[in-house]
């Protein structure tokens, strides 16, 4: 990670809202490390600060316990008058994190920088060899800030669409009936249970919704550090064995947005230890000087390209070397990485990355801090999901498809249209859905993001209110 002596101090008065990843140091990004190391003050929830204790020597640190979200943000804003501040958020700051509240309270949201990160559900999916090829919905079962009827309506809609569903905050000591209700609504599904991903006490195993509903002792292993992923359409579970060891001879590496500072430390170390790196030419160009390995691209249809990469990587492994295969963003989210595992005959390690949806969200503000759904391509389901209160991210949108998607959205709903986020030639537009519809943008390879319900635009940033105002005065 960057040493303190090589990190330039952040300008006084700046505020970084920093996603630190699921917890382990190897899943942080260099951008997150730099933001914390460059700040004069670091603010966060006490257990999350413990996870980055190696970055805190010499820092003025403000911490608070559970339920102190508003106090932490207020402290961060007040400290901006004295110097630069890093407000720490576990996982990705836009996934049930501090981005929304931070932007809501900050006096100048246009001057706040959000650092995207690997989020827990993609880290868990990568660990298990689970790939989402068509869609996935992400829902928190906590009704402290969101009314339960809204949560239940979103679960029901995702179930009707047979979407895979990642469930955050499934159970706490005082709140357990919501999980049983969600399992009842799910019907017969396989369930991935992931606890303490990447941390001490990690547990990752499969069960079924029926068994989980019936077995109280099994549910007893679930707590607030656990997330569940319900299987659904388009989900692919690798039959090849995956390993948590980054010393594996072959690794599938998510490179995140593309700039080296957004690589995880694990991905960077894996690249540096590899003899050969395989991937699309644009991905090989984006990692730049992050590794000195021989870089190899292939042409032809996607299945043949991926098979060739796996075959050549396996050949490197057989002679005692190490190789890696690149995907953009995170391997589990709409990448072709699953094709690699179709032909794998040896244990393969999957390095999660910062997803495209996280990058677009960070560029736009805080459009995803409530429940959201990801779609791999334009479809009629986008409008139904948005109407239920989900934020909706649609990948691979062409200019001519934008109007069809937006015509069915609330015209005042904040929206983002992005291409090549955090890369050279980046284009990111933040407007209301109606204004974006009137603009009639043209082009291809866009990502369209419709913000969560209860969102608005202020100073060019999308701010989503999660419901803290119902509990606190601020």
ABEGO torsion letter per residue (X at the ends): XBBAAABBBBBBGBBBBBBAEAGBAAABBAAAAAAAAABABBBBBAAAAAAAAAAABGBBBBBBBBGAAAAAAAAAAAAAAAEBBBBBBBEBAABGBAAAAAAAABABAAABBBBBBBBAAAAAAAAAGBBBAABBBBBBABAAABBAAAAAAAAAAAAAAGBBBBBBGABBAABAAAAAAAAAAAEBBBBBBBBGBGBBGBBBBBBBAAAAAABAAAAAABBAABBBBBBBBGBBBBABBBBABAABABBBBBAEAGBAAABBAAAAAAAAABABBBEBAAAAAAAEAABABBBBBBBEBAAAAAAAAAAAAAAAAAAGBBBBBBBBEBAABGBAAAAAAAABABBBBBBBBBBAAAAAAAAAEBAAABBBBBBABBBAAAAAAAAAGBBBBBBGBBAAAAAAAAAABBAABBBBBBBGBGBBGBBBBBBBAAAAAAAGBBEBGBBBBBBBBGBBBBGGBBBBBAGAAAABBX
